[in-house]
């Protein structure tokens, strides 16, 4: 244990807390990146398949808005316009909802809920 003078105590405490915060941030970034990749993989498996192109275009990206915030975005790179229509359903092209509609194929919400739970569990486990 090192000896610290009383006038340098505040600086020493700040240095230790900064080191802890940096370590915590790196762990958080790693966990968020892993969960984002796994969520994209799950969406590739559970998405509706017609030709397979929609399924194959799921990607994940880690974004850092500051040195204390990390966010993972899972998105459909090529067919982003279809995600809302498939998830929530839509009216037919030739008429409104009175003649029929396309039923929703919920595939994003379950993966979103899973990813949120997994991120929390893994962060609690690693921290």
C-alpha positions as CSV (number, residue, x, y, z in Angstrom):
1,X,0.0,0.0,0.0
2,X,1.4,3.4,-0.9
3,X,1.4,6.4,1.3
4,X,-0.5,9.4,0.1
5,X,-0.2,12.9,1.4
6,X,-3.5,14.4,2.5
7,X,-3.3,17.2,-0.1
8,X,-2.9,14.6,-2.9
9,X,-5.7,12.3,-1.7
10,X,-8.4,13.8,-4.0
11,X,-6.2,13.3,-7.0
12,X,-5.4,9.7,-6.1
13,X,-9.1,8.9,-5.6
14,X,-9.9,10.5,-8.9
15,X,-7.2,8.4,-10.6
16,X,-8.5,5.1,-9.2
17,X,-12.1,5.9,-10.0
18,X,-11.2,6.8,-13.6
19,X,-9.3,3.5,-14.0
20,X,-12.4,1.7,-12.7
21,X,-14.7,3.6,-15.1
22,X,-12.5,2.8,-18.1
23,X,-12.5,-0.9,-17.3
24,X,-16.2,-0.9,-16.8
25,X,-16.7,0.9,-20.1
26,X,-14.6,-1.6,-22.0
27,X,-16.6,-4.5,-20.5
28,X,-19.8,-2.8,-21.4
29,X,-18.7,-2.2,-25.0
30,X,-17.6,-5.8,-25.4
31,X,-21.0,-7.1,-24.0
32,X,-23.1,-4.8,-26.2
33,X,-21.1,-5.8,-29.3
34,X,-21.5,-9.5,-28.6
35,X,-25.3,-9.2,-28.0
36,X,-25.7,-7.1,-31.1
37,X,-24.0,-9.7,-33.3
38,X,-26.1,-12.5,-31.7
39,X,-29.3,-10.5,-32.3
40,X,-28.5,-10.0,-35.9
41,X,-27.8,-13.7,-36.2
42,X,-31.1,-14.6,-34.6
43,X,-32.9,-12.2,-36.9
44,X,-31.3,-14.0,-39.9
45,X,-32.8,-17.2,-38.6
46,X,-36.2,-16.0,-37.6
47,X,-37.1,-13.5,-40.4
48,X,-39.7,-14.4,-43.0
49,X,-38.2,-16.2,-46.0
50,X,-39.4,-15.7,-49.5
51,X,-36.3,-15.5,-51.5
52,X,-33.9,-15.2,-48.6
53,X,-32.5,-11.8,-49.5
54,X,-34.3,-10.0,-46.6
55,X,-33.0,-12.6,-44.1
56,X,-29.4,-12.2,-45.2
57,X,-29.2,-8.5,-45.0
58,X,-29.4,-8.1,-41.1
59,X,-26.3,-6.3,-39.7
60,X,-25.3,-4.9,-36.3
61,X,-23.2,-1.8,-35.5
62,X,-21.8,-0.4,-32.3
63,X,-22.2,3.3,-31.8
64,X,-20.5,5.4,-29.1
65,X,-22.2,8.7,-28.6
66,X,-19.7,9.7,-25.9
67,X,-17.0,8.1,-23.8
68,X,-19.7,6.8,-21.4
69,X,-22.5,5.6,-23.7
70,X,-22.5,2.6,-26.0
71,X,-25.4,1.6,-28.3
72,X,-25.7,-1.4,-30.6
73,X,-28.0,-1.0,-33.6
74,X,-29.3,-4.0,-35.5
75,X,-30.7,-3.1,-38.9
76,X,-31.6,-4.5,-42.2
77,X,-29.1,-3.0,-44.6
78,X,-30.9,-3.5,-48.0
79,X,-34.5,-4.0,-47.2
80,X,-35.0,-1.5,-44.3
81,X,-38.3,-0.4,-45.8
82,X,-39.8,-3.8,-45.4
83,X,-39.1,-4.2,-41.7
84,X,-42.1,-2.1,-40.5
85,X,-44.5,-3.6,-43.1
86,X,-43.6,-7.2,-42.2
87,X,-43.6,-6.6,-38.5
88,X,-46.9,-4.8,-38.3
89,X,-48.8,-5.9,-41.4
90,X,-50.2,-3.6,-44.1
91,X,-53.0,-2.9,-46.5
92,X,-53.0,-4.6,-49.9
93,X,-51.6,-2.7,-52.9
94,X,-54.9,-2.8,-54.8
95,X,-57.2,-1.7,-52.0
96,X,-57.5,-0.7,-48.5
97,X,-58.0,-3.0,-45.5
98,X,-61.6,-3.7,-46.5
99,X,-60.6,-6.1,-49.2
100,X,-58.0,-7.8,-47.1
101,X,-54.7,-7.2,-45.6
102,X,-51.3,-8.7,-45.1
103,X,-51.0,-10.2,-41.7
104,X,-48.1,-9.2,-39.5
105,X,-45.1,-11.5,-39.1
106,X,-43.7,-10.5,-35.8
107,X,-40.0,-11.4,-35.9
108,X,-38.2,-8.3,-34.6
109,X,-39.8,-7.7,-31.2
110,X,-39.0,-11.1,-29.7
111,X,-35.3,-10.7,-30.7
112,X,-35.3,-7.1,-29.3
113,X,-36.7,-8.3,-26.0
114,X,-34.2,-11.2,-25.9
115,X,-31.3,-8.8,-26.6
116,X,-32.3,-6.4,-23.9
117,X,-32.5,-9.2,-21.3
118,X,-29.2,-10.7,-22.4
119,X,-27.4,-7.4,-22.2
120,X,-28.6,-6.8,-18.7
121,X,-27.8,-10.3,-17.5
122,X,-24.3,-10.4,-19.0
123,X,-23.4,-7.0,-17.7
124,X,-24.5,-7.9,-14.2
125,X,-22.5,-11.2,-14.5
126,X,-19.3,-9.6,-15.8
127,X,-19.3,-6.5,-13.6
